Amino acid sequence: MNVKIFLRLCFLTFALIISLASCQLNSNNQSGVDIVVASKGFTEQDILSELLAQQIETTTNLKVERRRFTSALVTHNALIAGKIDAYVEYTGTAFTSILKQKVINDPKVVYDKLKQAYAQQFNLEVMKPLGFENTFAMIIRGADAKRYNIQTLSQAAEYTPQWRGGFGYEFVEREDGFPGLAKTYDFRFAKPPRLMDLGLIYRALLQKQVDMINGNSTDGQIARLGLVVLKDDKQYFPPYEAAPIVRQATLKKYPEVKKAIAQLSGKITADEMRQLNYLVEGELQDIKDVVREFRKSKGLALPKDNISNS
């Protein structure tokens, strides 16, 4: 083939690819989506993401898209990059993992410092908490807690040489995760902790593949499976209040979003969050239905028929 013809074909092919990409971009822009809310990729986050989405859709004329990520850092980066507009974060996670600050145990101090830093560094608005805290929970089987008469993490330290831990990837790497916890309580497991997907971690504990796991204090499985949360008697973990975080640019463009989300402040207790998690994980109810019923119980407006399923 003639070199000039070959180069011309390459150029045309490249132009066609660019054209298609441009059409796709224009199609996305014309899809009518105004706001994108995100989840960090586990049940509670999916519920909270849907809660934000329904709240915005029912109190404004904006169309909302849902997206799902896999961790706090990935979701945070998507937020500051403008790929999403809002998600619910836990104050302790943002303070220690994102801002890399040392643990502070006063919830109000953490919130105030976080709100100021996020505004100055990232142009993000940290809104008032939803009303519950979801702290890390170190969990063992109920039978083991009874057998060894263990109620606290300090008491558990005596038995860790006989146990194996099973922890999520993020928990092992975080500043407020396993490394600091092990140092604080002098945990010395027989083997290195087993790194696990959070979706499998409870099953591994029940099947005795591991003896201690990290979960969340609002997990629906805890009571349902007869498990025990060990008390953080040295107050290692910082406060983890659930708070919506929104791009300031989004609030400036759509002021009604701030008013909509503000109506959720203080609306969810820890027991209610635990029950919502259970309805989805234990009874396999659809998240949209669970959120719709919860909002109804709180006297909030019901979703419109045109909710985006993106």
Residue pairs with C-beta under 8 A, 6 or more apart in sequence:
32 63
33 63
33 64
33 65
33 308
33 310
34 62
34 63
34 64
34 254
35 56
35 62
35 63
35 64
35 65
35 85
35 86
35 250
35 254
35 257
36 64
36 65
36 66
36 67
36 83
36 84
36 85
36 86
37 49
37 52
37 53
37 56
37 64
37 65
37 66
37 67
37 84
37 85
37 86
37 87
38 49
38 66
38 67
38 68
38 69
38 75
38 78
38 79
38 84
38 86
38 87
39 45
39 46
39 48
39 49
39 66
39 67
39 68
39 69
39 75
39 87
40 69
40 70
40 71
40 72
40 74
40 75
40 87
40 89
41 68
41 69
41 70
41 71
42 198
42 199
43 220
43 277
43 280
43 281
44 134
44 216
44 218
44 219
44 273
44 276
44 277
45 87
45 88
46 68
46 280
46 287
47 273
47 276
47 277
47 280
47 287
47 290
47 291
48 87
48 88
48 130
48 242
49 66
49 68
49 87
49 88
50 66
50 287
50 288
50 291
51 264
51 291
51 294
51 295
52 64
52 86
52 87
52 88
52 244
52 261
52 264
53 64
53 66
53 307
53 308
54 288
54 291
54 292
54 295
54 303
54 307
55 260
55 261
55 263
55 264
55 295
55 300
56 62
56 64
56 257
56 260
56 261
57 63
57 64
57 303
57 304
57 307
57 308
58 295
58 300
58 301
58 302
58 303
58 304
59 256
59 259
59 260
59 263
59 301
60 254
60 256
60 257
60 260
62 254
62 256
62 257
63 306
63 308
64 307
64 308
65 308
65 310
66 308
66 310
67 78
67 83
67 84
67 310
69 75
69 78
71 170
72 89
72 93
72 94
72 97
72 98
72 170
73 97
73 98
75 84
75 87
75 89
76 89
76 94
76 98
78 84
79 85
79 86
79 87
79 122
79 124
79 245
79 247
80 122
80 123
80 124
80 247
82 247
82 249
85 246
85 247
85 250
85 257
86 244
86 245
86 246
86 247
86 250
86 257
86 261
87 244
87 245
88 130
88 242
88 243
88 244
88 245
89 242
89 243
89 245
90 133
90 134
90 240
90 241
90 242
90 243
91 107
91 110
91 111
91 114
91 126
91 129
91 238
91 239
91 240
91 241
91 243
92 103
92 110
92 135
92 176
92 237
92 238
92 239
92 240
92 241
93 174
93 176
93 240
94 114
94 118
94 126
94 245
95 101
95 104
95 110
95 113
95 114
95 238
96 102
96 103
96 174
96 175
96 176
96 238
97 174
97 175
97 176
99 114
99 117
99 121
100 175
101 113
103 176
103 236
103 237
103 238
104 110
104 113
104 238
105 235
105 238
105 239
106 239
107 133
107 239
107 241
110 238
110 239
110 241
111 126
111 129
111 241
111 243
114 126
115 126
118 124
118 125
118 126
118 245
119 125
119 126
119 248
123 247
123 248
123 249
124 245
124 246
124 247
124 248
125 245
125 246
125 247
125 248
125 251
125 258
126 243
126 244
126 245
127 243
127 244
127 245
127 246
127 258
127 261
127 262
127 265
128 243
128 262
128 265
128 266
129 241
129 242
129 243
129 265
129 266
130 241
130 242
130 243
130 244
130 264
130 265
130 266
130 267
130 268
131 242
131 265
131 266
131 267
131 268
131 269
132 218
132 241
132 242
132 268
132 269
132 270
132 272
132 273
133 217
133 239
133 240
133 241
133 242
133 270
134 216
134 217
134 218
134 240
134 242
134 270
134 273
135 216
135 217
135 232
135 237
135 239
135 240
136 171
136 176
136 177
136 214
136 215
136 216
136 217
136 237
136 240
137 214
137 215
137 216
137 217
137 219
137 222
137 229
137 230
138 153
138 156
138 181
138 212
138 213
138 214
138 229
138 230
138 232
139 205
139 212
139 213
139 214
139 215
139 222
139 227
139 228
139 229
139 230
140 150
140 156
140 205
140 211
140 212
140 213
140 227
140 228
140 230
141 205
141 206
141 208
141 211
141 226
141 227
141 228
142 226
142 227
142 228
144 150
144 211
144 228
145 151
145 228
145 230
148 155
148 159
149 155
150 156
150 159
150 228
150 230
151 228
151 230
151 231
152 230
152 231
152 232
152 233
153 181
153 185
153 230
153 231
153 232
153 233
153 234
153 236
154 185
154 233
154 234
155 230
156 185
156 187
156 212
156 230
157 185
157 186
157 187
157 188
160 187
160 188
160 189
160 190
160 212
161 188
161 189
161 190
162 190
162 211
163 189
163 190
163 210
163 211
163 212
164 189
164 190
164 191
164 193
164 194
164 209
164 210
164 211
164 212
165 178
165 187
165 189
165 193
165 194
165 210
165 211
165 212
165 213
166 193
166 194
166 196
166 201
166 204
166 205
166 209
166 210
166 211
166 212
166 213
167 177
167 178
167 193
167 194
167 195
167 196
167 201
167 213
167 214
168 195
168 196
168 197
168 198
168 201
168 214
169 195
169 196
169 197
170 177
171 177
171 178
171 214
172 178
172 179
172 193
172 195
176 236
176 237
176 238
177 214
178 193
178 214
180 236
181 187
181 236
182 188
184 234
184 236
185 234
185 236
194 204
194 209
194 210
196 204
196 210
196 213
201 210
201 213
201 214
201 215
202 213
202 215
202 219
202 221
202 225
202 227
204 210
204 213
205 211
205 212
205 213
205 227
206 225
215 221
215 222
215 229
217 229
217 270
218 270
218 273
218 274
218 277
219 274
219 277
220 274
220 275
220 276
220 277
220 278
220 279
220 280
220 281
220 282
221 227
221 278
221 281
221 282
222 229
222 274
223 274
224 278
224 282
242 268
242 273
244 261
244 264
246 257
246 258
246 261
250 257
251 257
251 258
263 300
267 298
268 276
272 294
276 290
276 291
276 294
279 285
279 290
280 287
280 290
288 303
288 307
292 302
292 303
295 301
295 302
295 303
296 302
